[in-house]
């Protein structure tokens, strides 16, 4: 199922409805390091909806 037109293209936010799976494809080059993804509802931080991820460089 394709996202709505206003949800397609380059952006830094996505709508994630209940019981949906969201896949994100992107390039991190030339950036490497520790980052977090998060929900914009502050209470969700308490429920581990702010999660760290590590981007490692090539080679």
VEXLUM-332967 format. One record per atom (N, C-alpha, C, O, CB): residue number from 1; atom name; x, y, z. Coordinates in steps of 0.2 Angstrom, whole numbers, plus 5000, padded with zeros to 4 digits. Glycine has a CB too. Layout:
# residues N
SITE   pos   site      x      y      z
SITE   NUM     CA      X      Y      Z
...
END
This chain:
# residues 59
SITE   pos   site      x      y      z
SITE     1      N   5004   4994   5000
SITE     1     CA   5000   5000   5000
SITE     1      C   5004   5006   5000
SITE     1      O   5009   5007   5004
SITE     1     CB   4995   5000   5006
SITE     2      N   5003   5011   4995
SITE     2     CA   5007   5017   4995
SITE     2      C   5005   5022   5000
SITE     2      O   4999   5022   5001
SITE     2     CB   5007   5020   4988
SITE     3      N   5009   5026   5002
SITE     3     CA   5007   5032   5007
SITE     3      C   5003   5037   5003
SITE     3      O   5004   5037   4997
SITE     3     CB   5013   5035   5010
SITE     4      N   4999   5041   5007
SITE     4     CA   4996   5046   5004
SITE     4      C   5001   5051   5000
SITE     4      O   5007   5051   5002
SITE     4     CB   4992   5050   5009
SITE     5      N   4998   5055   4995
SITE     5     CA   5003   5059   4991
SITE     5      C   5007   5064   4996
SITE     5      O   5013   5065   4995
SITE     5     CB   4999   5063   4986
SITE     6      N   5003   5067   5001
SITE     6     CA   5007   5071   5006
SITE     6      C   5012   5068   5010
SITE     6      O   5015   5071   5014
SITE     6     CB   5002   5075   5010
SITE     7      N   5012   5061   5010
SITE     7     CA   5016   5058   5015
SITE     7      C   5022   5055   5010
SITE     7      O   5027   5052   5013
SITE     7     CB   5013   5052   5018
SITE     8      N   5022   5056   5004
SITE     8     CA   5028   5054   5000
SITE     8      C   5033   5059   4999
SITE     8      O   5032   5065   5000
SITE     8     CB   5025   5052   4993
SITE     9      N   5039   5056   4997
SITE     9     CA   5045   5061   4995
SITE     9      C   5049   5062   5001
SITE     9      O   5049   5059   5006
SITE     9     CB   5042   5068   4993
SITE    10      N   5054   5067   5000
SITE    10     CA   5059   5068   5005
SITE    10      C   5056   5072   5011
SITE    10      O   5053   5077   5010
SITE    10     CB   5065   5072   5002
SITE    11      N   5057   5069   5017
SITE    11     CA   5054   5073   5023
SITE    11      C   5057   5069   5029
SITE    11      O   5061   5064   5029
SITE    11     CB   5047   5072   5024
SITE    12      N   5057   5073   5035
SITE    12     CA   5060   5070   5041
SITE    12      C   5054   5067   5046
SITE    12      O   5056   5066   5052
SITE    12     CB   5064   5075   5044
SITE    13      N   5048   5067   5044
SITE    13     CA   5043   5064   5048
SITE    13      C   5038   5060   5044
SITE    13      O   5038   5060   5038
SITE    13     CB   5039   5070   5052
SITE    14      N   5035   5055   5048
SITE    14     CA   5030   5051   5045
SITE    14      C   5025   5050   5049
SITE    14      O   5025   5050   5055
SITE    14     CB   5034   5044   5043
SITE    15      N   5019   5049   5047
SITE    15     CA   5013   5047   5050
SITE    15      C   5013   5039   5052
SITE    15      O   5014   5036   5047
SITE    15     CB   5006   5049   5047
SITE    16      N   5012   5037   5058
SITE    16     CA   5013   5030   5060
SITE    16      C   5006   5029   5064
SITE    16      O   5006   5030   5070
SITE    16     CB   5019   5028   5064
SITE    17      N   5001   5026   5060
SITE    17     CA   4995   5024   5063
SITE    17      C   4995   5018   5067
SITE    17      O   5000   5014   5066
SITE    17     CB   4989   5024   5058
SITE    18      N   4991   5017   5072
SITE    18     CA   4991   5011   5076
SITE    18      C   4991   5004   5072
SITE    18      O   4987   5004   5067
SITE    18     CB   4985   5011   5081
SITE    19      N   4994   4999   5074
SITE    19     CA   4994   4993   5070
SITE    19      C   4997   4993   5063
SITE    19      O   4996   4989   5059
SITE    19     CB   4988   4990   5070
SITE    20      N   5001   4998   5061
SITE    20     CA   5004   4999   5055
SITE    20      C   5012   4998   5056
SITE    20      O   5015   4999   5061
SITE    20     CB   5003   5006   5052
SITE    21      N   5015   4995   5051
SITE    21     CA   5022   4995   5050
SITE    21      C   5025   5000   5046
SITE    21      O   5022   5001   5040
SITE    21     CB   5025   4988   5048
SITE    22      N   5030   5004   5048
SITE    22     CA   5033   5009   5044
SITE    22      C   5040   5007   5042
SITE    22      O   5044   5006   5047
SITE    22     CB   5033   5016   5048
SITE    23      N   5042   5007   5036
SITE    23     CA   5048   5006   5034
SITE    23      C   5051   5012   5031
SITE    23      O   5048   5016   5027
SITE    23     CB   5049   5000   5028
SITE    24      N   5057   5014   5033
SITE    24     CA   5061   5020   5030
SITE    24      C   5067   5018   5027
SITE    24      O   5071   5014   5029
SITE    24     CB   5062   5025   5036
SITE    25      N   5068   5020   5021
SITE    25     CA   5074   5019   5017
SITE    25      C   5077   5026   5016
SITE    25      O   5074   5031   5013
SITE    25     CB   5072   5016   5010
SITE    26      N   5084   5026   5018
SITE    26     CA   5087   5032   5017
SITE    26      C   5095   5031   5017
SITE    26      O   5097   5026   5019
SITE    26     CB   5085   5037   5022
SITE    27      N   5098   5036   5015
SITE    27     CA   5106   5036   5015
SITE    27      C   5108   5040   5021
SITE    27      O   5105   5046   5022
SITE    27     CB   5109   5039   5008
SITE    28      N   5113   5038   5024
SITE    28     CA   5115   5042   5030
SITE    28      C   5122   5045   5028
SITE    28      O   5125   5049   5032
SITE    28     CB   5116   5037   5036
SITE    29      N   5125   5043   5022
SITE    29     CA   5131   5046   5020
SITE    29      C   5131   5053   5020
SITE    29      O   5126   5056   5018
SITE    29     CB   5134   5043   5014
SITE    30      N   5136   5057   5022
SITE    30     CA   5142   5055   5025
SITE    30      C   5142   5055   5033
SITE    30      O   5147   5055   5036
SITE    30     CB   5148   5059   5023
SITE    31      N   5136   5054   5035
SITE    31     CA   5136   5055   5043
SITE    31      C   5136   5048   5046
SITE    31      O   5134   5043   5044
SITE    31     CB   5129   5058   5045
SITE    32      N   5140   5048   5052
SITE    32     CA   5140   5042   5056
SITE    32      C   5140   5044   5063
SITE    32      O   5141   5050   5065
SITE    32     CB   5147   5038   5054
SITE    33      N   5137   5039   5067
SITE    33     CA   5137   5041   5074
SITE    33      C   5131   5038   5078
SITE    33      O   5127   5034   5075
SITE    33     CB   5137   5048   5075
SITE    34      N   5129   5041   5084
SITE    34     CA   5123   5039   5087
SITE    34      C   5118   5044   5086
SITE    34      O   5119   5050   5087
SITE    34     CB   5125   5038   5095
SITE    35      N   5112   5041   5085
SITE    35     CA   5106   5046   5083
SITE    35      C   5100   5042   5087
SITE    35      O   5100   5037   5089
SITE    35     CB   5105   5046   5076
SITE    36      N   5094   5046   5087
SITE    36     CA   5088   5043   5090
SITE    36      C   5082   5045   5085
SITE    36      O   5082   5050   5081
SITE    36     CB   5087   5046   5097
SITE    37      N   5078   5040   5085
SITE    37     CA   5071   5041   5082
SITE    37      C   5066   5042   5087
SITE    37      O   5067   5039   5092
SITE    37     CB   5069   5036   5076
SITE    38      N   5061   5046   5086
SITE    38     CA   5057   5047   5091
SITE    38      C   5050   5049   5089
SITE    38      O   5049   5051   5083
SITE    38     CB   5059   5053   5096
SITE    39      N   5045   5049   5093
SITE    39     CA   5038   5051   5092
SITE    39      C   5038   5058   5095
SITE    39      O   5041   5060   5099
SITE    39     CB   5033   5046   5096
SITE    40      N   5033   5062   5092
SITE    40     CA   5033   5069   5094
SITE    40      C   5028   5070   5100
SITE    40      O   5026   5075   5101
SITE    40     CB   5030   5073   5088
SITE    41      N   5025   5064   5102
SITE    41     CA   5021   5065   5108
SITE    41      C   5026   5063   5114
SITE    41      O   5028   5058   5115
SITE    41     CB   5015   5060   5108
SITE    42      N   5027   5068   5118
SITE    42     CA   5032   5068   5124
SITE    42      C   5031   5062   5128
SITE    42      O   5036   5059   5131
SITE    42     CB   5032   5075   5127
SITE    43      N   5025   5061   5130
SITE    43     CA   5024   5055   5135
SITE    43      C   5026   5049   5132
SITE    43      O   5028   5044   5136
SITE    43     CB   5016   5055   5136
SITE    44      N   5027   5048   5126
SITE    44     CA   5029   5042   5123
SITE    44      C   5037   5040   5125
SITE    44      O   5039   5034   5124
SITE    44     CB   5029   5042   5115
SITE    45      N   5040   5045   5127
SITE    45     CA   5047   5044   5129
SITE    45      C   5047   5039   5135
SITE    45      O   5052   5035   5135
SITE    45     CB   5051   5051   5131
SITE    46      N   5042   5039   5139
SITE    46     CA   5042   5035   5145
SITE    46      C   5041   5028   5143
SITE    46      O   5042   5023   5147
SITE    46     CB   5037   5037   5149
SITE    47      N   5038   5027   5137
SITE    47     CA   5037   5020   5134
SITE    47      C   5041   5017   5129
SITE    47      O   5040   5013   5125
SITE    47     CB   5030   5020   5132
SITE    48      N   5048   5020   5129
SITE    48     CA   5053   5018   5125
SITE    48      C   5052   5019   5117
SITE    48      O   5054   5015   5113
SITE    48     CB   5054   5011   5126
SITE    49      N   5048   5025   5116
SITE    49     CA   5047   5026   5109
SITE    49      C   5052   5031   5107
SITE    49      O   5051   5034   5101
SITE    49     CB   5040   5029   5108
SITE    50      N   5057   5032   5111
SITE    50     CA   5063   5036   5108
SITE    50      C   5069   5031   5109
SITE    50      O   5071   5029   5114
SITE    50     CB   5064   5043   5113
SITE    51      N   5071   5029   5103
SITE    51     CA   5076   5023   5103
SITE    51      C   5082   5025   5099
SITE    51      O   5082   5029   5094
SITE    51     CB   5073   5017   5099
SITE    52      N   5088   5023   5102
SITE    52     CA   5094   5025   5099
SITE    52      C   5096   5020   5093
SITE    52      O   5094   5014   5093
SITE    52     CB   5100   5025   5104
SITE    53      N   5100   5023   5088
SITE    53     CA   5102   5018   5083
SITE    53      C   5109   5021   5081
SITE    53      O   5110   5027   5082
SITE    53     CB   5098   5018   5077
SITE    54      N   5114   5017   5079
SITE    54     CA   5120   5018   5077
SITE    54      C   5121   5018   5070
SITE    54      O   5120   5013   5067
SITE    54     CB   5126   5014   5081
SITE    55      N   5124   5023   5067
SITE    55     CA   5126   5023   5059
SITE    55      C   5133   5022   5059
SITE    55      O   5137   5026   5062
SITE    55     CB   5123   5029   5056
SITE    56      N   5136   5017   5056
SITE    56     CA   5143   5015   5055
SITE    56      C   5145   5017   5048
SITE    56      O   5141   5016   5044
SITE    56     CB   5144   5008   5057
SITE    57      N   5151   5019   5048
SITE    57     CA   5154   5021   5041
SITE    57      C   5156   5015   5037
SITE    57      O   5157   5009   5040
SITE    57     CB   5160   5026   5042
SITE    58      N   5157   5016   5031
SITE    58     CA   5159   5011   5027
SITE    58      C   5167   5009   5028
SITE    58      O   5171   5013   5030
SITE    58     CB   5159   5012   5019
SITE    59      N   5168   5002   5028
SITE    59     CA   5175   4999   5028
SITE    59      C   5178   5001   5034
SITE    59      O   5184   4999   5035
SITE    59     CB   5179   5002   5023
END
